[in-house]
Amino acid sequence: MIVDVKNLTKRYPGKTAVDDISFDVQPSEIVGFLGPNGAGKTTTMQILAGYLPATGGSVEVAGYDVFKQSIEVRRRIGYLPENVPLYTDMRVTEYLKFRGRLKGLGGARLRARLDAVFASCGLTEVHRQIIGSLSRGFRQRVGLADSLLSEPELLILDEPTVGLDPNQIRQIRNLIRGLGERHTVLLASHILHEVEMVCNRVLIINQGRIVASDTPGKLVGLLRGNRRVSARIRGGTPQTVQRLLEAIPAVVHASCEPQGVWLQCYCESKKEDDIAEDVFRVVATNGWCLHELHEERRNLEDVFAEVTGEENGNGGGHR
């Protein structure tokens, strides 16, 4: 495995930021690391990257101990913090050459790596521009290129799309997806549908503890609560339509709200019951018009709310 975390703990005076967590990351995985503000995810990532010491536990990256073999670990990690520190008065090429030399690259090897990260991060056309003149999206690309220079086994990306517009987010997301073919990626993000689209597996941390870990699809499948079918119907009064929908044996609750000439109706059932066909049959039997009928899809946002909502609300804390 690339990352092996066991019983990791980080305490500050009056606050436990990371509370005895354990997890692993396998080669070529893209793992999403999620949590509300103050949950401890950024603290965990900074410990993995060697930026913070831990209070207890052990962390290995590519078989090296983060605390005892820090230099070896840093050679195998590319770290992109949330706020990318760049020298904005340097040109892109100058900055990345400087960063490459700090990482022990030089000569033909450095030139080859520069060409590679320019291409993979979409920087070829701006490589001679002053960093300070670039948009935020391109600055993120420069930071990502920096993290890729030494061909690290593990990429740690902390909120890589924060502050970007939708087009820039899509570009960075596609870039990360491509990087997953050659690198192992640990990705922290507040944009849950982005994580759902990109990541093979998700870890959710809340109040310093891992509260969920699995593929996005399996986590959604484990959600508690009812299934819900949405239908737009025309032809009956709200009271009549609601009464007949509630008469379906598997329906536990139904509601109908007028929206112009249509009724927006919702029917809930237990997780194991599929009621869409029954709703359609009621509509057809009564000669009503049906504009749309679909089951509302649960997603990672629902999972996140369920596993963090009950305990969240403690105010500030360590990220």
N, C-alpha and C positions, 0 to 999 in steps of 0.2 A: 504494500500500500504506500501511497505518497505521503499521506498525513495520518498520524496516529496520536490522538489526544486521549489521555487517561486521567480522570479525576482532577481536571484543571480547576484551580481556584485563584481568584484575585480579590484581595480585600483592600479597602481603603479605610481610614478612620471613620467609624460609624456607618460603613456601607460595604456590603459584599457585592461586587460588580459581576463576578463570575463564580458560580456556586457548584463546584464538584461535577463538572460536565465531562463527558466522554463521547467521542465520535471518531470516525475515520473517513478518509477520502481515497478512493481507488484510482489507479492510473486512467487517464482520459475521461474521467467524469467531469461534468459541469455541475457543481453543487451550489444551490442557492442557500444563502444564510440570511434568515429573516428574523425580525423582531421589532417591537415598538421602540421608540426613543427611550433610552435608559435601560434597555434589556441586557446589554453587555456584549453585543455583537462586534462593535468596533474594538472594544477592549480585547476580545478574543483574537481578532484578526491581527491586532498590533503585537500581541504576544507571539502569535505564529510567525510573524515577520521579524521578530527579534527586537522590536522597538520598546517593548515593556517587559519587565520581569514578572514572574508569577509568584503568588504566595505559596502555592502547593500544586502537586500533580506533575505530570510529565507530558512533553510534546516532542514528537519526532517528525521530521520532514525528510523523505527519501532515505530513511534509516539513520539520520543524524539527530542527535539531541540538541534541541533549540537552545537550551541553557548552557550546555557544556561544550558544544561544537558550533557556536553561533556563526563563525566565519564560513564554515562549510555549508551551513543551512542557507545563509544569505546568498551564496553563489548559486543556489538552486531555486531561488525565489525571485519572481518579479512582482513588485508591490506597487499598486496604484491607489494612493490615499484619496479620500473624498475631495479634498482641496489640493489639487496638484501643485506642488512647489516648482515653479519654473523661473529661469532667469529671463525676464521678458525683454531685456535689451540685447539679447543674443539672437542670431539667426538660427533657424531650426537645425540646419546642418551643424553649425558650430556647437550648439548645445548638446546634440546627440553624440557628436565626436567627443566632446568633453566628458559626457557621462559614460561613454564606451571606454575611454581610457581609465576612468576611475574603477571600472569593472574588470580591468586587466586586458582589454582588447587593444589591438594595434595592427598597423600594416594592412596587409591584404585581408586579414580576418575581419578587421574593423570595417573596411570598405564594403566587404561582402555583406556584413550584418546591416550596415546602413542602407544599402540597396534593398535588402530583404524587408526591413521594417518600413521603409518609405512605401514600398509596394503594398505590403499587407495592411498598413494603416491609412493608405490613401493620402500620403504626404508628398508624393513626387512633385506635384505642381507647385507646392508652397515651400519646398525645402530651403529656398534662399531667402524667404521672408523673415522679417523681424517677428519674434514670437508675440510681442506686445501688440502687433497689428492684426493678429489672427482672431477669429471668432472663438467663442467658448468651446464650440464643438471641435474645432481644429486643435485647440490647446489640449483638450482631453485626448485627442489622437496622439499628440506629441508625448504626453505622459504615458500613454499606452505603449508607444514605440520605445520609450525609455525602458519600460518594464520588460520588453521583449528582447532587448539588445543581446543579452547573454544567453539566449535560448533556454530560459528557466524551465525546470520540470513542473513547477507550480506557479500559477498566476493567482495573486490575491487582489481582487478588485473591489474597492469599497465605494459604493454608490457611483459607478462609472458614468451614469447618464444624468446625474443631478444638475439641474439648471439648464438642460438642453431643450431645444424645441422638438416637436414631434418628428420632423424629418431627421434631425441629428440623432434622436433616440433610436430611430429605426436603423440608421447607418451603423451606429455603435453596436446595437443588438446583433445585426448580421455579422459584424466583425467578430464579436465574441463567439458567436455560434461557429464561425470558421476556425477560430483559434482552438476550440475544443477538439478539433481533429488532430492537433499536434501537441497540445498541452493539457494538463489538469488545471481546472479553474475553480476557485472558490469565490463566489460572487455575492456581495451584500447589496440589496436594493430595496427601496420602498415601493417600487413599481411592480405590483404583484403579478399582473398579467404578463409583464416582461419576463419575470422569473419562470412563470408557467410555460412560456413559449421556448425558453432557452435551456432550462436546467433539466438534467436527468434525475436529480434528487434534490430534496428540500430539507433543510434543518430549520426549525423554528425555536428561537430562544425567547424566554420571558422571565423577567426578574432573575436573570443570571442562570437559569436552568433550561436544558433542552426539553421542550414539551411536545415536540412532534418530529418525526424523521421518517421519510419514505419518498417514493416518487410522487409527483403532483397528482397523478390520476388516482393512486391508491389512497392518498390523504383525503381527496374529495369523496371517494367511496366510503370512507369511514365516518363521514359526517353524521352527527345525530340530526334529528328533526325530520320533517315531512317532505315529500315530493310535492311540487306545485305545478299545475297545468294552467296556462293562460289561454283564454278564448275571447274573441270579439264576435258578439252575436247580435243579430237584429231580428225582431219579430215578436217578442213577448215582453211583458212588463218585468221590471227588475224583481218584483216579489215572486212572480210565477217562475221565471227562469231560475232564480236562486233556490226556490223550493224543490223544483224538479232535479236540479243538479245535486242538492243535498240528499235527495232520495236514492242516488246511486250508492249501492251498499258499501263500496270501499272509500267513499268520500267522507272525510272527517270534518271538513269545514268548506263552505262555499260563500262567495260574496259577489255581488254584481253592482257596478257603478255606471250610471249613464254618462256617455261621452258623445254628445250630439245625438245622431240617430242610432248609434251603436251602444251596446252594453259591454263594458270591460269586465270579464268574469274571471275569477280565480277559484280553483278547486284544489284542496289539499288532500293527500292520502298518505298512508304509511309508506316507508321506503320500499317495501317489497311489492307494493301494489301499483300497477300501471293502469291509469284510468283514462288515458287519452281516447281510446276506442269507445269507452262507455259514454264520455262526454259527446263525442261525435254522434253516437247513436241517439242520444236524447235530442240533439239539435235536428237530426234528420227526421226522427219520428214526429216531431212537432212542426215540421215544415218551416223552421227558422233559417235565416241566412247566416252562414259562417264565413267570416272574413279571414280569420287566422286561428290556428290551434297549435300550440307547442308546449313542451315541458320546459320550464325554466331551468337552465343548466346551473348547477352549483360550481363554484370555482375556488381557486386558491384564496381569494379574498374572504370567502365564507369560512374556510378552514382557519385562516389567520384570526378572524374575529372570534371564532369559537374557542380556540385554544389560548388566546391572550386576553379576551374581553373581560372575563370574570375577575381577573387579578389586576388588570391594568388600571391605572388611575392613581398611581403613587407619586405623580408629579415628576420632578426631574430625576437625574441620576447619571450614571456613567453609561455612555453609549457602547 
